[in-house]
Amino acid sequence: MPESIPGIDCDVAVIGGGIAGLSAAISAMNEGAEVILLEKAPKLQRGGNSAIADAQIRYPHEADEYCPTRQTKEDFFDAFLRVSRGRANKDLVRVVVDNAADVVDWLTEMGIAWEKGYPNVAGYRRQPVGGGWQLVDTLYKHLERGGVHVAYETAAETLLTSRSGRVVGVRALEPEGYTDIQARGGVVIACGGFEANPEMRVRYLGRHMDGLILRGSRYNTGDGLRMALAIGALPAGQWGDFHSAVLDARSTPFECGVTAIYIFQLGLFIDEDGERFLDEGEDFRDQTYVKFSKAIMAHKSGVAFNVFDNKPRAEDPEAWKRAIRTDEEAFEAPSIRELATRIEVPDDRMERTIDEYNAACQAGEFDPLTLDGLATRGLGVNKTNWARPLDTPPYLAYPVTGGITFTFGGLKSNPKAQVIHSTGRAIPGLYVAGEPMGELYYYNYMGATSVLRGAVFGRIAGREAARQAAT
Ligand SMILES: Cc1cc2nc3c(=O)[nH]c(=O)nc-3n(C[C@H](O)[C@H](O)[C@H](O)COP(=O)(O)OP(=O)(O)OC[C@H]3O[C@@H](n4cnc5c(N)ncnc54)[C@H](O)[C@@H]3O)c2cc1C
């Protein structure tokens, strides 16, 4: 163990300054606690994945001009469980759902302004004006005004425990060396998953996962998980899976941000041999983008082409612009055959695939805002919604693949955000919020809920640790 330099005392030490850590720090501060926030990144890169994200937040709401479908708490809860194939921890999901609307009000009170929104079919969500960067910047300013000390370029490394098993602080590496921070109420782990750690990615996600495009922060290297497991915390959730999105395959390999194609369901996925390989219209985009991105990665070379005719772009240029989030240009051509040549896919095969698909399309009403049931018939792989012929030039193609946003595996925790030991008991003084929590996401992801979970459990963790300090 390295020699420690004289440390500092506080009530609550929070590890990580994304939405979860900021929410924890603010909530502890509001309880009157003395708080220290440790952030591994330099000040200019603070905020983790939260700062890089759009930071959309889903919550129960009545139907209005932005969202044609009302979403009750029960709808939200049921959809969350369905997306996880019933495996998400019901108690934790319940906490997220019950606190979602309140979190939006809480953020609004602190000065977050919200985009007006746009018709969204898969459930109500709001996006902060200025996205995640503005969200975290506003919260940092709030903390700073409250006098909370933020230690930048300071990486938490080891949890300090007492003989009774209580977590009493954290050892961290600052630019000058090691320091021990004693925290009377406890420590909140809010420092992301292991998405930026190629060694852990290979260990838990599998061979070749070192090469994934990293969408978010380079600093989320699984430190909180490692520290907690080292003192006996119980791992929970789906350690072998992760969040991804259908990205432009030309995205920069790390911290690429939002380079996703969010309108893939109105086109087709064509592989390197000119074949379709999945049902692009299986469900709303929100319910399919994570699993499709992984299906693309697992298919042949791991890169496919999202192919459109001109209809989606011409019919709703605004929606098209919002949904095509890459800065790279599409490949464009006046015919499918020429498009195939441009993207170096066998032209005969691709032309045949599109001809067969067009012939299998049926008459009916197309409606991108509902599951319109406009399906192909008779194909090996049918498209079950939004299936219209690709017959209107020019034709467009984006090369697409997956990437990693955050990991699903984490720590076992309870609705009070306490971390559970492998004995089954809560570890006194140890809390978790945000990405290092396990048991919320399995196989797939409920859109616009990760920033939400960070805020919900961050608030709870900060409050619980502060109250612990007060006793
Ligand atoms: C491009 C993109 C788009 C997204 N869009 C959305 C969206 O619209 N809606 C949504 O809900 N989710 C979205 N997400 C996911 C979501 O942003 C994150 O999962 C969520 O914000 C994570 O919050 P967090 O506080 O748990 O972690 P983070 O925000 O990643 O914060 C973790 C912090 O911990 C710090 N840290 C790491 N290790 C240490 C250490 N040892 N010591 C001290 N500090 C440490 C990091 O520097 C970082 O600042 C998106 C993510 C990306 C990348």
The ligand as an SDF file (V2000), in Angstrom:
LIG
                    3D

 53 58  0  0  0  0  0  0  0  0999 V2000
  -23.2000    9.6500  -26.8350 C   0  0  0  0  0  0  0  0  0  0  0  0
  -24.0970    9.2860  -25.6820 C   0  0  0  0  0  0  0  0  0  0  0  0
  -25.4540    9.5830  -25.7130 C   0  0  0  0  0  0  0  0  0  0  0  0
  -26.2840    9.2270  -24.6450 C   0  0  0  0  0  0  0  0  0  0  0  0
  -27.5890    9.6320  -24.6330 N   0  0  0  0  0  0  0  0  0  0  0  0
  -28.3510    9.3920  -23.5340 C   0  0  0  0  0  0  0  0  0  0  0  0
  -29.6570    9.9470  -23.4120 C   0  0  0  0  0  0  0  0  0  0  0  0
  -30.1120   10.7110  -24.2670 O   0  0  0  0  0  0  0  0  0  0  0  0
  -30.3820    9.6240  -22.2970 N   0  0  0  0  0  0  0  0  0  0  0  0
  -29.8930    8.7990  -21.3120 C   0  0  0  0  0  0  0  0  0  0  0  0
  -30.5890    8.5180  -20.3410 O   0  0  0  0  0  0  0  0  0  0  0  0
  -28.6370    8.3100  -21.3960 N   0  0  0  0  0  0  0  0  0  0  0  0
  -27.8620    8.6060  -22.4570 C   0  0  0  0  0  0  0  0  0  0  0  0
  -26.5780    8.1380  -22.5100 N   0  0  0  0  0  0  0  0  0  0  0  0
  -26.0700    7.3310  -21.3750 C   0  0  0  0  0  0  0  0  0  0  0  0
  -25.8700    8.2400  -20.1840 C   0  0  0  0  0  0  0  0  0  0  0  0
  -25.3060    9.4570  -20.6050 O   0  0  0  0  0  0  0  0  0  0  0  0
  -24.9610    7.6510  -19.1230 C   0  0  0  0  0  0  0  0  0  0  0  0
  -25.1590    6.2840  -18.9170 O   0  0  0  0  0  0  0  0  0  0  0  0
  -25.1970    8.4090  -17.7990 C   0  0  0  0  0  0  0  0  0  0  0  0
  -25.1290    9.7920  -18.0300 O   0  0  0  0  0  0  0  0  0  0  0  0
  -24.1470    7.9700  -16.8030 C   0  0  0  0  0  0  0  0  0  0  0  0
  -24.1450    8.8200  -15.7020 O   0  0  0  0  0  0  0  0  0  0  0  0
  -23.1570    8.4890  -14.4900 P   0  0  0  0  0  0  0  0  0  0  0  0
  -23.1650    9.6600  -13.6120 O   0  0  0  0  0  0  0  0  0  0  0  0
  -23.4620    7.1450  -13.9550 O   0  0  0  0  0  0  0  0  0  0  0  0
  -21.7150    8.3280  -15.1990 O   0  0  0  0  0  0  0  0  0  0  0  0
  -20.8480    9.4260  -15.9390 P   0  0  0  0  0  0  0  0  0  0  0  0
  -21.6760   10.5610  -16.3860 O   0  0  0  0  0  0  0  0  0  0  0  0
  -20.0710    8.7210  -16.9870 O   0  0  0  0  0  0  0  0  0  0  0  0
  -19.8810    9.9740  -14.8110 O   0  0  0  0  0  0  0  0  0  0  0  0
  -18.8720    9.1670  -14.2600 C   0  0  0  0  0  0  0  0  0  0  0  0
  -17.7610   10.0850  -13.8060 C   0  0  0  0  0  0  0  0  0  0  0  0
  -16.8530    9.3630  -12.9820 O   0  0  0  0  0  0  0  0  0  0  0  0
  -15.5430    9.8350  -13.2310 C   0  0  0  0  0  0  0  0  0  0  0  0
  -14.6070    8.8000  -12.7620 N   0  0  0  0  0  0  0  0  0  0  0  0
  -14.3260    7.5950  -13.3030 C   0  0  0  0  0  0  0  0  0  0  0  0
  -13.4630    6.9160  -12.5320 N   0  0  0  0  0  0  0  0  0  0  0  0
  -13.1880    7.7080  -11.4750 C   0  0  0  0  0  0  0  0  0  0  0  0
  -12.3620    7.5700  -10.3220 C   0  0  0  0  0  0  0  0  0  0  0  0
  -11.6220    6.4660  -10.1000 N   0  0  0  0  0  0  0  0  0  0  0  0
  -12.2960    8.5910   -9.4290 N   0  0  0  0  0  0  0  0  0  0  0  0
  -13.0060    9.7420   -9.6280 C   0  0  0  0  0  0  0  0  0  0  0  0
  -13.8110    9.9260  -10.7190 N   0  0  0  0  0  0  0  0  0  0  0  0
  -13.9130    8.9090  -11.6070 C   0  0  0  0  0  0  0  0  0  0  0  0
  -15.5230   10.0740  -14.7210 C   0  0  0  0  0  0  0  0  0  0  0  0
  -14.5070   10.9750  -15.0940 O   0  0  0  0  0  0  0  0  0  0  0  0
  -16.9320   10.6550  -14.9420 C   0  0  0  0  0  0  0  0  0  0  0  0
  -16.9230   12.0540  -14.8520 O   0  0  0  0  0  0  0  0  0  0  0  0
  -25.7300    8.5220  -23.5500 C   0  0  0  0  0  0  0  0  0  0  0  0
  -24.3620    8.2600  -23.4890 C   0  0  0  0  0  0  0  0  0  0  0  0
  -23.5390    8.6510  -24.5410 C   0  0  0  0  0  0  0  0  0  0  0  0
  -22.0600    8.3890  -24.4480 C   0  0  0  0  0  0  0  0  0  0  0  0
  1  2  1  0
  2  3  1  0
  2 52  2  0
  3  4  2  0
  4  5  1  0
  4 50  1  0
  5  6  2  0
  6  7  1  0
  6 13  1  0
  7  8  2  0
  7  9  1  0
  9 10  1  0
 10 11  2  0
 10 12  1  0
 12 13  2  0
 13 14  1  0
 14 15  1  0
 14 50  1  0
 15 16  1  0
 16 17  1  0
 16 18  1  0
 18 19  1  0
 18 20  1  0
 20 21  1  0
 20 22  1  0
 22 23  1  0
 23 24  1  0
 24 25  2  0
 24 26  1  0
 24 27  1  0
 27 28  1  0
 28 29  2  0
 28 30  1  0
 28 31  1  0
 31 32  1  0
 32 33  1  0
 33 34  1  0
 33 48  1  0
 34 35  1  0
 35 36  1  0
 35 46  1  0
 36 37  1  0
 36 45  1  0
 37 38  2  0
 38 39  1  0
 39 40  1  0
 39 45  2  0
 40 41  1  0
 40 42  2  0
 42 43  1  0
 43 44  2  0
 44 45  1  0
 46 47  1  0
 46 48  1  0
 48 49  1  0
 50 51  2  0
 51 52  1  0
 52 53  1  0
M  END
$$$$
